[in-house]
Amino acid sequence: MNSTNGASKTHSSTYRPDIDGLRALAILPVILFHASLGCSGGFVGVDVFFVISGFLISSLILKEIDGGAFSLITFWERRIRRILPALVLVVFVSFIAAWFLFLPIDFKHFGKIIIGQAMLISNVIFWRDTDYFAPNTDTKPLLHTWSLAVEEQFYLIFPLLLILLARCRRLSLSKTIVCMAVGSFALSIFESYSHPVAAFYLLPARAWELLMGAWLAATPGRFPARPLTAEILGWLGIGLVCYSVFFYDKHTRFPGLAAMPPCLGAALIIFSSGSKLSGIGRILSFKPVVYIGLISYSLYLWHWPLLIFSKYQAREQQSVGLRAALLAASIALAVLSLKYVESPIRKRRILHTRPQIFGFAAISMALLLVSGVFIYCKSGIPSRFSAQTLKYADAWSHSDPRAQTSLKQARAGQFVELGSRDTNQPVKILIWGDSHAMALTPAFNDLCRRYSWRGIQATYPATAPVLEYISTEPGSLHGDSPAFANAVLAFITQNHVKIVVMAAFWSAYPAFDQASDSFETNLLRTVSTLVNLGVKVYVVKNVPFPDFDVPRIAAITSAKNGDLDLLGVSQEKYEQLNRELRPAFERISQMGATVLDPSSYFLNSKGIYGVVRNDQVLYCDSHHLSLEGSRLLSPLFEPIFNP
């Protein structure tokens, strides 16, 4: 996230209001995307900011180097004045909110992120444990600061490079920047396939976006454009940005090649108004648009924590009205931050001397570091909650620890063993499926032990137990899905397995939509193949999934002395969510397989499918069963072992 709002106005003799307007074009899609109010590709606004940042800050540095006036300490003083005050305020307010709202596990992670803030490595921490597009980001109120860390890491290195290039006349500044950008872009493309989370969060695969702006700054006037050409380029740039905003989504492979259109679009917009405002430049220079750009840094800082904290304790999805109101509140806070925090410090009305601002920075970073270490080492300070609340909150850890089976292991017939460990004993039962099947294995493992059966677990997350189907869900085997399924089928055939239990999060596979029947067709073909081999096939329907973080909401409900029996899924909603699956399961039954419905085992005294039973939480997240939830279904599966 670019944090140079107003930098051109403060430090350059040629202020360009169109660039402040371009910030507005970047920030609005970002906040709308985060609030789920449209702009499915709004996350590309951050990439637009990177280009803007590279252009403005490089322009300033190069101007000062040319004039013999550049100073690293002055540069960092400006960066501190611009970035730190608003950031410290948002982190401090987030700390207070997290203290009162967050359960220990989430507060502990919050402490780790505060440490990252103090050390300018929050992006590295998020790379290690958080996919930006994963559903569990609603417990991370500082997730958006990854982009600030990327920028500051870049500006720790880049000014030194510019000084070196200015002194070494043999090296071409623009050519060096181009070579670095090409290398970074190539790495971004490669890692978007091999290590997509690293490509998203880490500087090496993001540097080219900042370098694109830096190249523009290093080549002013070198490529003059006629007015008509500038107009065309400006409109082309706005088209590229808007295309990315509206046609990308969380499934787009990003950054890599997909990051080029929004970055190139931003560069073209900046270039088109380099000598004279183009039509797009005049639109972006409209005063209300410029003002949004001026508050964009604070708006970026405030909007995400408000969205996160507002839904942390909520069971239901936030209404459109509430999300819109939260964005309005973010704008109000951004206006106040600009007026009372950012501008006074940037314009030296307070902390007006260099020692004062560096002292403020040192004390702020030290406090953040100490606070983060304290929270982390104290495991999120569990003493804030009762023992019963902590018991419910800890249910996330009550999941089956069994490892998934890789494709290589599957081809070698090396699956996870259940029950009897005597490999000379024939395999009597095989559990095949995705992570929902993995969640059921504690019950099957117990039953295999009780009846002295040897069982096999053939599972991989987000990968359907379906022949010839390519699972595309995040975390799945993707193109290797059919090979994995074929390896499982080969094992069943070679080992004459007589009982196969298929289980999956059936609703998660989009091909069940009416627009396509490929998944259903392949599922039926899979069942038919097994039945024709003489296998007794059992297909387990979806467990009722509440679609909220069960351990968290159960713990919060307990802390508020709420009725835990009211937590769950209504019978009507469960039927509605599974209506599209019913015809497929009916056909599976007609083919000679047995369909098992686990829903009745979750029905409680309030007439809903509950998530807590006998003081035990039945789910470890929003849809996977905990150990206790799995064992609740043992009576459903026991007839398989004792018909």
N, C-alpha and C positions, 0 to 999 in steps of 0.2 A: 504494500500500500504506500503510494507516494505521500510524503509528509512535508512537501515544500510549498503548501498553499501560500500564495502571496509572495513567494520568494522573488519572482520576477519583478514584482512591484517594489519590493524593499531594496533589492540589491542591483537592479539593472536600470539603466537610463532609458531603455525602451520597453516599457511595460506592455505586455500583450494580454489584453482582457480575454481574447479568444482561448488562451490556454487555461485560464481560470474556468471559462465556460466548458472546455473539454473535460476538466475535472468533474463538472456536474454531470456530463454525459457518462463518465465512468462510475461515479459514486451511486447514482440513482439505480442502475441495474443491479449493483452489488447488494444494496439494502433490500430491494424488491425480491431478489433471488433468495436472500437469507430469510425473508419473511414469507416466502412461498406466495407471493402476490404477482406472479408472472415473471417474465424474463428468465426462462429456464437456463439460459447461458450467462446470466448476469455476473457470474464469477469472473468473467474475462475483464471486467472493469479494473481489477487489480493489475492485469497486464498492461492496460492502457496507462494506468498510473506509473508503472515502471518506466515506460517510454517517456512520459512527461518528466519524471524525476531525472532520468538520464540526460535529457535535453537541457533542462533548466540548470541543474547543478553543474553539469559539465560546461555549459556556457559561462557561468559565473567563474568557475575555476580557471578556465582558459583565458578569460578576459583579464583576470588578476595576474595570471602567469605572464601574459603578454605585456602587462604594465609593470611587471616586476614587483607587484604588491601582494602576491599570494603568501599566506601564512597558514600552516596546518593548524596551529592553535586557534587562530581566528576562525578558520573554517569549522573546527569542532565546537567553538563557542556558539556559532550561528546554529549548528545542528542541534546542540543541546537546548538552546533557547526555543527553537522551533518544535522539537519533538517531545522533550522530556516533561515539561510542566503538565500538559494535558494527559499524557500517558500515565504519569504518577497519580494524578487525580482519579482517573478511571480505575486504575489498579487498586487504589486505596478504597474507593467506594465498592468495588467488587469484593475486596477482602471482607468488608463489613457485612455485605449481603451473604457471602459464602459462609461466614461464621454462623449466622443464624439459620441458614437454609440447608447447607450441604451436609450430607451424611459423611462419616469419617473417610470412606474410600475415595469419595469425590473431593473432599477437602484436602486429603493427602496429595492427590494429583494436582490440585490447585496450588499447593505449596511448591511442588516441583516446577510448575510453570513460572511461579514468581522467581524462583532461583534462575530459571532460564531467562527471564526478563532482565534480571540484574547482570547476567553474563552475556547478553545479546545472542543467545542460542535457543530461543524458544522454538524456532523452526526445527532445530535438530531434535528436540524433545518430542515435538508432535510427529516428526518423521518416524520416530522409534515406536510410537504407540497409537497413532490416530490417523485413519484415512479421512481426508477432508470431507468426503461425501458419505461417510458412514453414518448410520442412524444414531450412533451413540455420542455424537458431538453435542447433544443437548446437556451434557454435564461439564462442558468446557467453555466457560465464559470469556476466556482470553485466547481462544483458538485463532481469532483473526489477526493476532499480533505476529504470526509467522512472517507476514510480509514485511513488517517493520524490521525484523531481525535480518531478513535477506538484504534489505536496503543498507542497513548499517554495516553488515559484513562487507558489502560491496564498497562502501565509502571508507572503510578502513584501508582498503588496498588501492582503489582506483586513483585517488589524488596523488599517491606516491608514483604511480605509473605515469601520470600526466607530467609530473615534475621531471621524471627521468627522460621521457620522450622530448620534453622541451629543451633539455640540456644536451641530448644526443641527437644532433641534427641529421645523422645518417639514417635514422629511422623515421619513416613517414607516420605521422600521427594517425591519419585516416586509415591507411593500409593496416597498421597494427591493430586498430580497433576492429576493422573488418575481419582480420584473421582470428582475433579472439572471439568475435561474435559467431563466426562460422563454426569454430570448434565447439563453442558452448551449445549452439543450435543442433549440431550433429549429436552431441551428447544427450541433449534433451529428447531428440527423436529416438535414439537407441534406448534410453532409460524409460521412456514412456511405454515401451514394450517389456523391457526386462525388469525394471524397478520403478514402476509408476509412482509410488508414494514418494520415493526419493526424488524423482524428477519434479514432482509438484512442490516439495518443500525446500529443497536445498539449492544453494547459490550456484554451483557449477552449471546446472541445467536451466537456470533462470537468468544468468548474467547477460546473455545475448539480448534480452529485452531492454535492459538498462543501457547496454552498449549501442543498441539501435538509436536510442535518443542521443547518446553521446556522440555518435557519428554525425548526426544532424548538426550538433553543436560545433563539431570540428570542421565542418565543410560549409560555413555560411557563405552564400553567394556564389559557390563554385558551380552550381547547376541552375542558372537562372531559368525561370519558366515564364512563358508568355501568359498574359491574363487568362486567355481561354484555357490553356493547359493547366494553369493553377486551379481554375474553376472545376475542370474535369477531375483533377486529382483530389480536390477537396471532397467532391461528391462521391467519388470512388471510395475515399477513406471512410466517410460516414456510412456508406453502404456495407463495407467490410465489417466495421464495428457492429452495426445493427444486425447484420446477418448472424454474427457470432452470438450476440445477446439473445436473439429470438430462436435460433435454430440449433444451438448447442444445448446439451443437458448434462446431467451428472454421469451419464454413461459414455459421453464423448471421451476418447482417449486424449488425455491432456496432461502436460502442455504439448511437447512435441510439435508435429506439423500443424495441429489444430490451433496452436497459439500464434501462428504467423498471421492469419487474417486480422485479428484485433490489433496486434502490435503494428503491422504494416498500415492498417487503417489509421491508427493514432499518428504514426509518423507522417503519413500523407496529409492529414489534416493540419499538422504543425507546419509542414513544408509549404502547403498551399497558401498560407498567410505570412510567409517569411518576409516578403518585401512590402506587400500590401494586403489588407484584409480581403480574402475571397468571400464569396457568398456564404459559405459555411462559417467562415470566420466572423462575419457580421452577425449571423444568427447566434453563434456562441458568445458574442460580445454583448448580447442583450443583458441589461443590468440584473434582472432577477436570476438569470442563468449564471452570471458571474458570481452573484452572492452565494448561490448554492456551492459553487466551486470553492469560494473562500472558506466556507464552513465544512468542507468535505473531510478534512482530516479529523476534526472532532466528531463529525457525524459518523465516520467510519469507526472511531473508537467507541462511541456510546451505543450504537444501535445493537451490536451483537450481545453484549452483556444484558441489556434490557430484554431482548428476546429469550435468552437462555434462562435467566432467573425467573422470568414470568411463567415459564412452562415446567420448571424443575419439579414442582409439587403437583402439577396438573395431570389428571388421568386422560382427559379428552383433548383432542387436538384444538388448538386455539382457533377462535372464530376469526373470520376475515376482519370484522370490525375491531377486535382487540389487537390484531397484528398491525392494522393501519394506525390505531391509536398509539401503539408503541413506537412506530416510526415517527409519528408526529411529536411524541415526547422526546425522541432522539434528536430531532431537528431543534426543538426548544433548548435542550441541554447543549447542543453544539453551538447555538447562538450565544448562550450564556458563557460557555467556555471560551469562545473567541473573544468576547468582550471583556471578560474579567480575569482570564487566565493567560491565554495565548498572546493577545496583543500587548498587554502591559509588560510582559516579560520580554517579548520579542523587540518591543520598542524602547526597552530599558527604563520604563517608568518605575518598575521595581526590579530588584536584583540587577542594578544598573552597571555594576563593575564586573570585570572578569573574575576576580577571586570569589565574588559572591555567587555567581552562577556556577562556577566549578565546585564551590563548596556545597551548594544546593545539590548538584549532581552526585557528588561523592556521598553525602549524607543519605540522599534518596536511595541510591543503589545499595548502600550498606544496610539500610533498614529493610529494603526488599529482600536482600540476601539472607539476613538474619531471620526475618519473619518466615521466609520460605523454608529455610533449614529447620526451624523450630516446628513448623506445621508438619513437615515431611517426617522428621525424626520422631515426632509424637504420634505418628500414624493417624493424622487428621483429628487429633484431640477427641477421642471417643467419649471422654468424661462429660461431654455436652449432652449426652443422651442416656436414657435408661438401658438396663441390660436387655430388656425385652425388645426394645427398638433396635438395638445392635444385633440381636439374634436374627430378626427379620432382615435387616440390611445385609447380613453376611450370607444370605441365601444364594447370592450370585456365585459364591465359591462352591456350592453344593451341586456340582455338575460332574459328569463322568469324565475322568481324566484320560480315557483311552485315546491313543494316538490314531490319526487317520492313516489310511493305507495309500501309499504312493502308487503311481502307475507301474513303476518298475517292480515294486513288491507284488502288486496284483498279478502282473505277467508271470512272476516267479511262483505264484501261489502262496505267497507269504502274507496271510491275513491275520488279524487279531483273533486270538483264541478265546472262547467263552467256555465256562464250566470246566469240565474235565480237561486236564493238561496232558492226557495220555494221547500222543500223536499217533500211536498205533491203533487207536480206537477209530472207527469210521465216523465221518462227520454226519451227524443226524439232522442238524438245523443250521441254516445260514440266514443272517440278518443283512439285508441289502438296502442301502439308501443313502440319504444325505445326513446333515447334522441332526435332523429330527429322529432319524433311525439311531444315530449315535446316542441321543438322549434316552432312548428306550432300552439300551443294552444293559443297564444295571438290573432291570427286572428279568431279562432273559439270562443274564449271567447267574443270578440267584437260582432261577428255575433249572438251568443246566446243571448246576452243582447239586441241587436237591435230587434231581432224577439221574445224576451221573451220566449226563449226556455230554458229548463233545460238540460245541457250537463254534461258528465262525462269524466274525463281523466284517463285512465288506462295505465300507462306508467312506465317503469323501464329502466334505461340506459343500453345500449348494449345487451338488451334482446329482441329478435325478437317476434313480435305478431303472433306466429306460434304454433299450437298445437303439442305436442309430440316432440318438438325439444329442445335440450339442448344447450343453448348459452354458449360458452366457452370463449368469449372475456373478457378481463380484465374489472372489474367493473360490470359484468353481474350477474344474479342470479345463473348461473352455473347449478348445479343439481336441483335447485328449479324452473328452467324455466318452465317445463311442468306443475307443480302445479300452478304456477302463471297464465299460459294460461288457465288452466281448471277453475280457480276461475273467470277469466274474462268471459269465456263462460257461466259459471253458472249464473253470474250476468245478462248477456244479456238475457239468457233464462227466468230467474225468473222475470225480470222486463219488459219483452216483448219489449226490445229496438228494434226500427224499422230501425235505421240508424247506421251503424258502418263504421268509417273511419280508415283504416289501413295505417300507415306510418312508415317507418324505413329507416335506412341507409343500403339499400339492398345490396349494393356492399361490405359491410364489413363482410358479412357472408360467410365463405370460402366454404360452401357446395354448392354454386352456381358453383363451378369449375366443369369441365366436368368429373372429376374422381369420383364425387359423386353427386347423385341427391336427397339425403335425404331431404335437405332443401326445394328444389322446390316441391318435393312430398308432404311434410307436409304443405307447404304454400297452395298448391292447395286444399288439404284436408280441411284446415281451412276455405278457402273461400267457398268451397262446403258445409261444415257444416252450415255456417252462411246463405248461400242462401237457403238451405233446411229448415231453421227455419223461412223463410219469411223475412229475414233481407235484407235491401237494402245496399249493400256493395260497398264502394269506396276505391280504393287502390291508394295511392299517390306515384308516381315514385320518384326516387332520385332528389333532387334539384341539380343544377350544383355545384360541389364542387371544389374550386380552388386549394385545397391541399397546401396552404401556409397560414400563420397567417395573415388573412385579415386586422384586425385593425393595426397591426404593419406595414405591408407593405404599407397600405394606408397612414398611418401617415408619414412614411419615404419618400414615393413618394411625398406627399404634401410638406414635408420639403425641398425636392430637386426641387420643382416646376415642377414635372413630370406630365404626362397626366394620370389622374386617370381612364379615360375611356379605357385605354389599360390594366388595371388590370382585370383579369378574366380567363375564360376558353373558348377556341375556340370551335366552334360547332363540328369540326372534333374530337377533343379530348373527348368531352362529349359523342359523339356517340360511340367512341371506348371503353370508360370506361363502357358503359351500354349495349354493344352489347350482352353479355352473358345473360342479363336479358330479352331481347326482347321476346324470345319464351314463357317464363313463363307469362309475362304480356298479350301476345296474348291469351294464354289459359284461363287466368283469365277473359278476356273480353268475350270469348266464353261461359263461365259458367254463364253469366248474371250479373257479377259485372262491375262496371265502373272504368276504369283506368284514373287517372288524371295526366296530365303531366305539371309540373310547369315551365319547362325550358324556354318557350317563354316569360315569364314575366321578365326574367333577361336579355333578348337580348337588347343590346344597339346600339347606332348609329355606332359603330365601327365593328358591326357584331359579337361581342363576348358576352358571358354571363358574364355581368359585376358584380362587387362587390360593386360599389358605385352608388347611384341614388339620384338625387336632394340633393346633399351634405350630404347624409346619408349613412353610412356603413351598408351593408346588412347582414354581417356575424359577429359573435362574436368570431370566431376562424377560423380554416381552413375549416370547413364544416357545422357548426351549424348556422342557421339563427339567426340574431339579432331580436329585437322587430320590427324594421323597415322592415327587410327582411320578417318576417312572415306576417306583415300587407300588404306587397306588393301583397301577394297572396290572399287577401280577395275576389277579383273578381272571382278567380278560384273556391272558395268554396261557394260563395253566391248562385249559382243555387241549391245547396243542400237544402238551406233554403227556396228558392223562385223559385221552378221549373218552 
